[in-house]
Each structure stands twice: as C-alpha cells, then as structure tokens.
Amino acid sequence: MGVQMPFADFQKSTAGAALPPGLGGPLRALWLDAAGRWDEAHEAAQAAGGADGAWVHAYLHRKEGDEMNAGYWYARAGQPAATGGLAAEWEAIARALLAKL
C-alpha cells in the first residue's frame, strides 16, 4: 500500500469529509463505518475479500445486530467472535490493519 498512518491519525481522520489517500478496502470500510456510512462500509468490506475484509465484514454485521451473519464472517476471517464493545473492536481491527501497512 505504501502509506503509513498511526492509529490516532486514522481515528482523527474519520471526523473529516474525505478518505485519507491510499487506504485499502478493509481500512476504507472501517473509515466509512466511523463516518456513519454503514452501507458504503459494508460494500467496501465485501469487495475487499480476504481475511481482513471478512474481519471487518463480521464487525459490521455484529454492529447491525446480525450475530448469525457476523459469526459466519468471523469464521471466514479466522478470528474469534468478538464479545466486547463495538468501539473496542473497531479500534482493535484498525490497529491490526494499520500495523500491516
């Protein structure tokens, strides 16, 4: 991807109107979710594919209250189903994905 971004900068950017340049699909999906654009976030996670996209996809379905669908996507991601708060999960996923940049 070629872009590096500390978590605090990524989180702060969600208050802005424009996506930071160079974000891959899963991070783009998290950014869109934080910006209140769930449908677009879901589309981005779905399009991203792979384990990271599936992880964000799981989080998004958990957020909407669809635990069964979320469970499917956690399994696809190879991640345990989250049980904590949504904000903590969003942060954990974002930090993990940002560490891969």
MMTF fields as JSON, N, C-alpha, C and O atoms, coordinates in Angstrom:
{
  "mmtfVersion": "1.0.0",
  "mmtfProducer": "UNKNOWN",
  "numBonds": 403,
  "numAtoms": 404,
  "numGroups": 101,
  "numChains": 1,
  "numModels": 1,
  "chainsPerModel": [1],
  "groupsPerChain": [101],
  "chainIdList": ["A"],
  "bondAtomList": [4, 2, 8, 6, 12, 10, 16, 14, 20, 18, 24, 22, 28, 26, 32, 30, 36, 34, 40, 38, 44, 42, 48, 46, 52, 50, 56, 54, 60, 58, 64, 62, 68, 66, 72, 70, 76, 74, 80, 78, 84, 82, 88, 86, 92, 90, 96, 94, 100, 98, 104, 102, 108, 106, 112, 110, 116, 114, 120, 118, 124, 122, 128, 126, 132, 130, 136, 134, 140, 138, 144, 142, 148, 146, 152, 150, 156, 154, 160, 158, 164, 162, 168, 166, 172, 170, 176, 174, 180, 178, 184, 182, 188, 186, 192, 190, 196, 194, 200, 198, 204, 202, 208, 206, 212, 210, 216, 214, 220, 218, 224, 222, 228, 226, 232, 230, 236, 234, 240, 238, 244, 242, 248, 246, 252, 250, 256, 254, 260, 258, 264, 262, 268, 266, 272, 270, 276, 274, 280, 278, 284, 282, 288, 286, 292, 290, 296, 294, 300, 298, 304, 302, 308, 306, 312, 310, 316, 314, 320, 318, 324, 322, 328, 326, 332, 330, 336, 334, 340, 338, 344, 342, 348, 346, 352, 350, 356, 354, 360, 358, 364, 362, 368, 366, 372, 370, 376, 374, 380, 378, 384, 382, 388, 386, 392, 390, 396, 394, 400, 398],
  "bondOrderList": [1, 1, 1, 1, 1, 1, 1, 1, 1, 1, 1, 1, 1, 1, 1, 1, 1, 1, 1, 1, 1, 1, 1, 1, 1, 1, 1, 1, 1, 1, 1, 1, 1, 1, 1, 1, 1, 1, 1, 1, 1, 1, 1, 1, 1, 1, 1, 1, 1, 1, 1, 1, 1, 1, 1, 1, 1, 1, 1, 1, 1, 1, 1, 1, 1, 1, 1, 1, 1, 1, 1, 1, 1, 1, 1, 1, 1, 1, 1, 1, 1, 1, 1, 1, 1, 1, 1, 1, 1, 1, 1, 1, 1, 1, 1, 1, 1, 1, 1, 1],
  "groupList": [{"groupName": "MET", "atomNameList": ["N", "CA", "C", "O"], "elementList": ["N", "C", "C", "O"], "formalChargeList": [0, 0, 0, 0], "bondAtomList": [1, 0, 2, 1, 3, 2], "bondOrderList": [1, 1, 2], "singleLetterCode": "M", "chemCompType": "L-PEPTIDE LINKING"}, {"groupName": "GLY", "atomNameList": ["N", "CA", "C", "O"], "elementList": ["N", "C", "C", "O"], "formalChargeList": [0, 0, 0, 0], "bondAtomList": [1, 0, 2, 1, 3, 2], "bondOrderList": [1, 1, 2], "singleLetterCode": "G", "chemCompType": "PEPTIDE LINKING"}, {"groupName": "VAL", "atomNameList": ["N", "CA", "C", "O"], "elementList": ["N", "C", "C", "O"], "formalChargeList": [0, 0, 0, 0], "bondAtomList": [1, 0, 2, 1, 3, 2], "bondOrderList": [1, 1, 2], "singleLetterCode": "V", "chemCompType": "L-PEPTIDE LINKING"}, {"groupName": "GLN", "atomNameList": ["N", "CA", "C", "O"], "elementList": ["N", "C", "C", "O"], "formalChargeList": [0, 0, 0, 0], "bondAtomList": [1, 0, 2, 1, 3, 2], "bondOrderList": [1, 1, 2], "singleLetterCode": "Q", "chemCompType": "L-PEPTIDE LINKING"}, {"groupName": "PRO", "atomNameList": ["N", "CA", "C", "O"], "elementList": ["N", "C", "C", "O"], "formalChargeList": [0, 0, 0, 0], "bondAtomList": [1, 0, 2, 1, 3, 2], "bondOrderList": [1, 1, 2], "singleLetterCode": "P", "chemCompType": "L-PEPTIDE LINKING"}, {"groupName": "PHE", "atomNameList": ["N", "CA", "C", "O"], "elementList": ["N", "C", "C", "O"], "formalChargeList": [0, 0, 0, 0], "bondAtomList": [1, 0, 2, 1, 3, 2], "bondOrderList": [1, 1, 2], "singleLetterCode": "F", "chemCompType": "L-PEPTIDE LINKING"}, {"groupName": "ALA", "atomNameList": ["N", "CA", "C", "O"], "elementList": ["N", "C", "C", "O"], "formalChargeList": [0, 0, 0, 0], "bondAtomList": [1, 0, 2, 1, 3, 2], "bondOrderList": [1, 1, 2], "singleLetterCode": "A", "chemCompType": "L-PEPTIDE LINKING"}, {"groupName": "ASP", "atomNameList": ["N", "CA", "C", "O"], "elementList": ["N", "C", "C", "O"], "formalChargeList": [0, 0, 0, 0], "bondAtomList": [1, 0, 2, 1, 3, 2], "bondOrderList": [1, 1, 2], "singleLetterCode": "D", "chemCompType": "L-PEPTIDE LINKING"}, {"groupName": "LYS", "atomNameList": ["N", "CA", "C", "O"], "elementList": ["N", "C", "C", "O"], "formalChargeList": [0, 0, 0, 0], "bondAtomList": [1, 0, 2, 1, 3, 2], "bondOrderList": [1, 1, 2], "singleLetterCode": "K", "chemCompType": "L-PEPTIDE LINKING"}, {"groupName": "SER", "atomNameList": ["N", "CA", "C", "O"], "elementList": ["N", "C", "C", "O"], "formalChargeList": [0, 0, 0, 0], "bondAtomList": [1, 0, 2, 1, 3, 2], "bondOrderList": [1, 1, 2], "singleLetterCode": "S", "chemCompType": "L-PEPTIDE LINKING"}, {"groupName": "THR", "atomNameList": ["N", "CA", "C", "O"], "elementList": ["N", "C", "C", "O"], "formalChargeList": [0, 0, 0, 0], "bondAtomList": [1, 0, 2, 1, 3, 2], "bondOrderList": [1, 1, 2], "singleLetterCode": "T", "chemCompType": "L-PEPTIDE LINKING"}, {"groupName": "LEU", "atomNameList": ["N", "CA", "C", "O"], "elementList": ["N", "C", "C", "O"], "formalChargeList": [0, 0, 0, 0], "bondAtomList": [1, 0, 2, 1, 3, 2], "bondOrderList": [1, 1, 2], "singleLetterCode": "L", "chemCompType": "L-PEPTIDE LINKING"}, {"groupName": "ARG", "atomNameList": ["N", "CA", "C", "O"], "elementList": ["N", "C", "C", "O"], "formalChargeList": [0, 0, 0, 0], "bondAtomList": [1, 0, 2, 1, 3, 2], "bondOrderList": [1, 1, 2], "singleLetterCode": "R", "chemCompType": "L-PEPTIDE LINKING"}, {"groupName": "TRP", "atomNameList": ["N", "CA", "C", "O"], "elementList": ["N", "C", "C", "O"], "formalChargeList": [0, 0, 0, 0], "bondAtomList": [1, 0, 2, 1, 3, 2], "bondOrderList": [1, 1, 2], "singleLetterCode": "W", "chemCompType": "L-PEPTIDE LINKING"}, {"groupName": "GLU", "atomNameList": ["N", "CA", "C", "O"], "elementList": ["N", "C", "C", "O"], "formalChargeList": [0, 0, 0, 0], "bondAtomList": [1, 0, 2, 1, 3, 2], "bondOrderList": [1, 1, 2], "singleLetterCode": "E", "chemCompType": "L-PEPTIDE LINKING"}, {"groupName": "HIS", "atomNameList": ["N", "CA", "C", "O"], "elementList": ["N", "C", "C", "O"], "formalChargeList": [0, 0, 0, 0], "bondAtomList": [1, 0, 2, 1, 3, 2], "bondOrderList": [1, 1, 2], "singleLetterCode": "H", "chemCompType": "L-PEPTIDE LINKING"}, {"groupName": "TYR", "atomNameList": ["N", "CA", "C", "O"], "elementList": ["N", "C", "C", "O"], "formalChargeList": [0, 0, 0, 0], "bondAtomList": [1, 0, 2, 1, 3, 2], "bondOrderList": [1, 1, 2], "singleLetterCode": "Y", "chemCompType": "L-PEPTIDE LINKING"}, {"groupName": "ASN", "atomNameList": ["N", "CA", "C", "O"], "elementList": ["N", "C", "C", "O"], "formalChargeList": [0, 0, 0, 0], "bondAtomList": [1, 0, 2, 1, 3, 2], "bondOrderList": [1, 1, 2], "singleLetterCode": "N", "chemCompType": "L-PEPTIDE LINKING"}, {"groupName": "ILE", "atomNameList": ["N", "CA", "C", "O"], "elementList": ["N", "C", "C", "O"], "formalChargeList": [0, 0, 0, 0], "bondAtomList": [1, 0, 2, 1, 3, 2], "bondOrderList": [1, 1, 2], "singleLetterCode": "I", "chemCompType": "L-PEPTIDE LINKING"}],
  "groupTypeList": [0, 1, 2, 3, 0, 4, 5, 6, 7, 5, 3, 8, 9, 10, 6, 1, 6, 6, 11, 4, 4, 1, 11, 1, 1, 4, 11, 12, 6, 11, 13, 11, 7, 6, 6, 1, 12, 13, 7, 14, 6, 15, 14, 6, 6, 3, 6, 6, 1, 1, 6, 7, 1, 6, 13, 2, 15, 6, 16, 11, 15, 12, 8, 14, 1, 7, 14, 0, 17, 6, 1, 16, 13, 16, 6, 12, 6, 1, 3, 4, 6, 6, 10, 1, 1, 11, 6, 6, 14, 13, 14, 6, 18, 6, 12, 6, 11, 11, 6, 8, 11],
  "groupIdList": [1, 2, 3, 4, 5, 6, 7, 8, 9, 10, 11, 12, 13, 14, 15, 16, 17, 18, 19, 20, 21, 22, 23, 24, 25, 26, 27, 28, 29, 30, 31, 32, 33, 34, 35, 36, 37, 38, 39, 40, 41, 42, 43, 44, 45, 46, 47, 48, 49, 50, 51, 52, 53, 54, 55, 56, 57, 58, 59, 60, 61, 62, 63, 64, 65, 66, 67, 68, 69, 70, 71, 72, 73, 74, 75, 76, 77, 78, 79, 80, 81, 82, 83, 84, 85, 86, 87, 88, 89, 90, 91, 92, 93, 94, 95, 96, 97, 98, 99, 100, 101],
  "secStructList": [7, 7, 7, 7, 7, 7, 2, 2, 2, 2, 2, 2, 2, 6, 6, 1, 1, 1, 7, 7, 6, 6, 7, 7, 2, 2, 2, 2, 2, 2, 2, 2, 2, 2, 6, 6, 7, 2, 2, 2, 2, 2, 2, 2, 2, 2, 2, 2, 7, 2, 2, 2, 2, 2, 2, 2, 2, 2, 2, 2, 2, 2, 2, 6, 6, 7, 2, 2, 2, 2, 2, 2, 2, 2, 2, 2, 2, 6, 7, 7, 7, 7, 7, 1, 7, 2, 2, 2, 2, 2, 2, 2, 2, 2, 2, 2, 2, 2, 2, 6, 7],
  "xCoordList": [0.818, 0.0, 0.863, 0.531, 1.963, 2.882, 2.527, 3.222, 1.487, 1.116, 1.23, 0.858, 1.741, 1.788, 0.986, 1.043, 0.234, -0.598, -0.744, -1.193, -0.373, -0.613, -2.121, -2.922, -2.489, -3.9, -4.578, -5.678, -3.93, -4.55, -4.873, -5.913, -4.003, -4.252, -5.408, -6.238, -5.453, -6.547, -7.88, -8.856, -7.902, -9.134, -9.572, -10.752, -8.636, -8.944, -9.472, -10.344, -8.945, -9.354, -10.823, -11.415, -11.417, -12.817, -13.777, -14.945, -13.293, -14.136, -14.156, -14.971, -13.267, -13.198, -14.154, -14.816, -14.209, -15.137, -14.523, -15.241, -13.196, -12.542, -11.716, -11.021, -11.804, -10.976, -9.504, -9.141, -8.654, -7.221, -6.791, -7.322, -5.856, -5.421, -4.681, -4.01, -4.817, -4.034, -4.568, -3.881, -5.777, -6.324, -6.855, -7.584, -6.484, -7.019, -8.452, -8.961, -9.092, -10.506, -10.936, -11.898, -10.266, -10.713, -10.601, -11.512, -9.504, -9.373, -10.352, -10.894, -10.57, -11.562, -12.933, -13.682, -13.261, -14.547, -14.67, -15.723, -13.61, -13.655, -13.826, -14.579, -13.118, -13.227, -14.664, -15.233, -15.242, -16.622, -17.601, -18.545, -17.381, -18.239, -18.161, -19.185, -16.946, -16.778, -17.391, -17.803, -17.45, -18.047, -19.571, -20.227, -20.13, -21.581, -22.136, -23.323, -21.284, -21.694, -21.661, -20.872, -22.543, -22.529, -22.691, -21.948, -23.632, -23.866, -22.62, -22.261, -21.972, -20.74, -19.627, -18.828, -19.59, -18.596, -18.797, -17.836, -20.045, -20.36, -19.926, -19.334, -20.217, -19.804, -18.283, -17.765, -17.573, -16.106, -15.529, -14.58, -16.095, -15.615, -15.871, -15.016, -17.034, -17.403, -16.486, -16.041, -16.215, -15.362, -13.901, -13.163, -13.487, -12.085, -11.693, -10.578, -12.608, -12.302, -11.193, -10.785, -10.712, -9.626, -10.031, -11.154, -9.092, -9.356, -9.617, -10.481, -8.876, -9.07, -10.434, -11.112, -10.832, -12.159, -13.251, -14.259, -13.05, -14.03, -14.127, -15.213, -13.0, -12.999, -13.819, -14.65, -13.588, -14.368, -15.833, -16.73, -16.073, -17.433, -18.147, -19.309, -17.447, -18.014, -18.386, -19.489, -17.459, -17.713, -18.956, -19.797, -19.071, -20.209, -21.535, -22.524, -21.565, -22.806, -23.099, -24.26, -22.067, -22.269, -22.846, -23.747, -22.332, -22.807, -24.283, -25.018, -24.719, -26.13, -27.014, -28.235, -26.405, -27.175, -27.415, -28.188, -26.776, -26.938, -25.826, -24.846, -26.0, -24.961, -24.686, -23.54, -25.717, -25.514, -24.618, -23.667, -24.924, -24.114, -22.71, -21.724, -22.625, -21.315, -20.481, -19.294, -21.096, -20.378, -19.788, -18.663, -20.555, -20.064, -18.808, -17.82, -18.848, -17.719, -16.52, -15.381, -16.752, -15.616, -14.907, -13.678, -15.686, -15.088, -14.299, -13.197, -14.845, -14.142, -12.844, -11.856, -12.863, -11.681, -10.646, -9.501, -11.044, -10.14, -9.975, -8.941, -11.0, -10.976, -12.053, -13.11, -11.792, -12.854, -13.948, -13.674, -15.175, -16.278, -16.033, -15.731, -16.162, -15.942, -17.091, -18.236, -16.77, -17.796, -17.773, -18.698, -16.744, -16.629, -17.409, -18.259, -17.115, -17.797, -17.409, -16.323, -18.306, -18.062, -16.902, -16.101, -16.809, -15.717, -14.364, -13.403, -14.292, -13.04, -12.694, -11.526, -13.704, -13.453, -12.99, -12.044, -13.652, -13.253, -11.786, -11.012, -11.414, -10.034, -9.064, -8.01, -9.409, -8.522, -8.3, -7.177, -9.374, -9.243, -8.409, -7.506, -8.714, -7.969, -6.485, -5.645, -6.159, -4.748, -4.059, -2.928, -4.749, -4.166, -3.93, -2.888, -4.888, -4.747, -3.702, -2.935, -3.671, -2.673, -1.258, -0.318, -1.107, 0.213, 0.739, 1.941, -0.157, 0.244, 0.691, 1.229, 0.469, 0.823, 2.327, 2.806],
  "yCoordList": [-1.194, 0.0, 1.259, 2.239, 1.236, 2.34, 3.53, 4.546, 3.443, 4.545, 4.056, 2.923, 4.907, 4.562, 5.604, 6.795, 5.139, 6.061, 5.554, 4.427, 6.367, 5.982, 5.889, 6.561, 5.051, 4.876, 6.204, 6.47, 7.042, 8.317, 9.176, 9.834, 9.174, 9.948, 9.351, 10.079, 8.024, 7.357, 7.674, 8.031, 7.54, 7.806, 9.261, 9.534, 10.177, 11.599, 11.897, 12.749, 11.199, 11.449, 11.128, 11.645, 10.287, 9.902, 11.063, 10.996, 12.116, 13.3, 14.194, 15.112, 13.932, 14.733, 14.232, 13.207, 14.966, 14.625, 13.703, 13.041, 13.655, 12.895, 11.744, 11.886, 10.619, 9.463, 9.811, 10.473, 9.381, 9.559, 8.759, 7.675, 9.266, 8.546, 7.26, 7.175, 6.278, 5.06, 3.989, 2.997, 4.157, 3.138, 1.962, 2.143, 0.754, -0.445, -0.692, -0.019, -1.654, -1.928, -2.1, -1.452, -2.952, -3.13, -1.853, -1.538, -1.12, 0.142, 1.185, 1.978, 1.181, 2.088, 1.787, 2.706, 0.511, 0.117, 0.589, 1.084, 0.441, 0.92, 2.43, 2.951, 3.131, 4.587, 4.992, 5.865, 4.363, 4.679, 4.385, 5.144, 3.291, 2.967, 4.058, 4.516, 4.467, 5.508, 6.826, 7.633, 7.044, 8.268, 8.154, 9.058, 7.043, 6.879, 6.417, 6.588, 5.833, 5.404, 3.877, 3.301, 3.218, 1.768, 1.044, 0.102, 1.455, 0.753, 0.768, -0.247, 1.912, 2.002, 1.173, 0.546, 1.181, 0.376, -1.103, -1.837, -1.53, -2.929, -3.296, -4.353, -2.436, -2.681, -2.786, -3.658, -1.897, -1.901, -3.162, -3.743, -3.586, -4.806, -6.019, -6.895, -6.062, -7.177, -7.234, -8.31, -6.089, -6.027, -6.342, -6.828, -6.061, -6.264, -7.735, -8.079, -8.597, -10.022, -10.327, -9.454, -11.54, -11.947, -11.96, -11.605, -12.377, -12.486, -11.123, -11.002, -10.096, -8.767, -8.192, -7.614, -8.347, -7.893, -8.638, -8.049, -9.941, -10.747, -10.308, -10.315, -9.928, -9.478, -8.198, -8.088, -7.243, -6.003, -6.302, -5.723, -7.19, -7.594, -8.161, -7.84, -9.003, -9.569, -8.465, -8.454, -7.541, -6.42, -5.645, -5.302, -5.372, -4.589, -5.311, -4.678, -6.619, -7.359, -7.435, -7.398, -7.541, -7.507, -6.153, -6.078, -5.104, -3.76, -3.599, -2.934, -4.204, -4.081, -5.053, -5.036, -5.902, -6.829, -8.186, -8.982, -8.466, -9.743, -10.695, -10.91, -11.257, -12.102, -13.363, -13.805, -13.94, -15.167, -14.895, -15.634, -13.846, -13.489, -13.081, -13.426, -12.351, -11.963, -13.202, -13.25, -14.199, -15.427, -16.105, -16.605, -16.116, -16.682, -15.939, -16.563, -14.615, -13.825, -13.88, -13.818, -13.995, -14.197, -15.502, -15.559, -16.548, -17.834, -17.703, -18.241, -17.003, -16.788, -16.01, -16.221, -15.107, -14.288, -15.031, -14.592, -16.159, -16.86, -16.136, -16.252, -15.385, -14.596, -15.103, -15.553, -15.033, -15.388, -14.327, -13.152, -14.743, -13.778, -12.813, -13.232, -11.541, -10.514, -10.517, -10.8, -10.2, -10.132, -8.8, -8.499, -8.006, -6.72, -5.636, -5.917, -4.419, -3.28, -3.072, -3.459, -2.462, -2.216, -1.251, -1.444, -0.22, 0.747, 0.079, 0.36, -0.798, -1.508, -2.445, -2.585, -3.08, -3.969, -3.171, -3.569, -2.052, -1.205, -0.811, -0.888, -0.387, 0.026, -1.135, -0.969, -2.305, -3.467, -3.843, -4.138, -3.83, -4.16, -3.097, -3.419, -1.833, -0.745, -0.831, -0.701, -1.047, -1.143, -2.316, -2.192, -3.447, -4.623, -4.362, -4.732, -3.734, -3.461, -2.383, -2.487, -1.354, -0.298, -0.833, -0.365, -1.812, -2.402, -3.153, -3.388, -3.526, -4.247, -3.317, -3.775, -2.011, -1.075, -0.936, -0.19],
  "zCoordList": [0.0, 0.0, 0.0, -0.667, 0.742, 0.698, 1.569, 1.52, 2.352, 3.231, 4.669, 4.975, 5.546, 6.963, 7.711, 7.404, 8.699, 9.448, 10.881, 11.091, 11.865, 13.25, 13.521, 12.871, 14.486, 14.798, 15.118, 14.635, 15.93, 16.322, 15.102, 15.067, 14.112, 12.892, 12.091, 11.546, 12.028, 11.317, 11.991, 11.331, 13.305, 14.054, 13.876, 13.652, 13.974, 13.813, 12.411, 12.238, 11.421, 10.036, 9.791, 8.844, 10.626, 10.415, 10.665, 10.284, 11.299, 11.512, 10.278, 10.188, 9.333, 8.117, 7.055, 7.219, 5.981, 4.899, 3.86, 3.11, 3.812, 2.746, 3.303, 4.31, 2.638, 2.981, 2.808, 1.835, 3.728, 3.506, 2.274, 2.033, 1.505, 0.297, 0.652, 1.68, -0.208, -0.089, 0.833, 1.079, 1.353, 2.245, 1.437, 0.461, 1.853, 1.225, 1.665, 2.561, 1.035, 1.266, 2.706, 3.121, 3.508, 4.886, 5.721, 6.487, 5.585, 6.325, 5.802, 6.572, 4.52, 3.925, 4.522, 4.854, 4.66, 5.238, 6.684, 7.084, 7.467, 8.856, 8.91, 9.733, 8.024, 7.981, 7.651, 8.307, 6.644, 6.245, 7.377, 7.597, 8.092, 9.23, 10.293, 10.8, 10.623, 11.643, 11.205, 12.037, 9.899, 9.358, 9.248, 8.73, 9.734, 9.719, 8.387, 8.108, 7.568, 6.222, 6.146, 5.397, 6.944, 7.1, 5.768, 5.493, 4.944, 3.676, 2.791, 2.194, 2.713, 1.92, 2.554, 1.859, 3.889, 4.599, 4.299, 4.068, 4.306, 4.025, 2.609, 2.392, 1.661, 0.271, 0.161, -0.537, 0.852, 0.794, 1.428, 0.902, 2.55, 3.21, 2.333, 2.204, 1.741, 0.875, -0.351, -0.752, -0.929, -2.119, -1.798, -2.655, -0.557, -0.179, -0.214, -0.607, 0.197, 0.235, 1.226, 1.992, 1.216, 2.099, 3.56, 3.918, 4.394, 5.827, 6.466, 7.335, 6.043, 6.634, 6.272, 7.121, 5.029, 4.62, 5.363, 5.752, 5.561, 6.29, 7.746, 8.326, 8.336, 9.733, 9.879, 10.781, 8.999, 9.038, 8.729, 9.343, 7.796, 7.438, 8.67, 8.921, 9.436, 10.664, 11.647, 12.193, 11.866, 12.774, 12.34, 13.172, 11.058, 10.563, 10.802, 11.17, 10.599, 10.856, 12.35, 12.757, 13.159, 14.614, 15.018, 15.854, 14.431, 14.751, 14.417, 15.147, 13.318, 12.944, 13.72, 13.567, 14.556, 15.378, 14.746, 15.278, 13.631, 12.936, 13.385, 12.671, 14.581, 15.18, 14.358, 14.273, 13.759, 12.984, 11.772, 11.515, 11.045, 9.886, 10.329, 9.678, 11.428, 11.953, 12.263, 11.94, 12.886, 13.223, 11.998, 12.03, 10.929, 9.672, 9.214, 8.826, 9.259, 8.762, 9.698, 9.236, 11.022, 11.934, 11.579, 11.549, 11.311, 10.939, 9.638, 9.528, 8.663, 7.387, 7.599, 6.895, 8.579, 8.864, 9.699, 9.805, 10.293, 11.195, 12.513, 13.17, 12.899, 14.132, 15.085, 14.643, 16.394, 17.337, 17.298, 17.056, 17.535, 17.59, 18.741, 19.858, 18.467, 19.486, 20.483, 20.132, 21.722, 22.76, 23.495, 24.25, 23.291, 23.967, 23.249, 22.403, 23.592, 22.994, 21.54, 21.107, 20.805, 19.381, 19.157, 18.242, 19.983, 19.812, 20.035, 19.318, 21.022, 21.291, 20.14, 19.777, 19.57, 18.438, 17.219, 16.538, 16.945, 15.817, 15.965, 15.011, 17.175, 17.419, 17.231, 16.616, 17.752, 17.632, 16.167, 15.757, 15.388, 13.965, 13.259, 12.487, 13.527, 12.881, 13.207, 12.317, 14.463, 14.854, 14.152, 13.683, 14.086, 13.431, 11.945, 11.403, 11.297, 9.861, 9.588, 8.63, 10.424, 10.247, 10.443, 9.801, 11.327, 11.575, 10.352, 10.234, 9.449, 8.234, 7.108, 6.1, 7.276, 6.2, 6.069, 5.215]
}
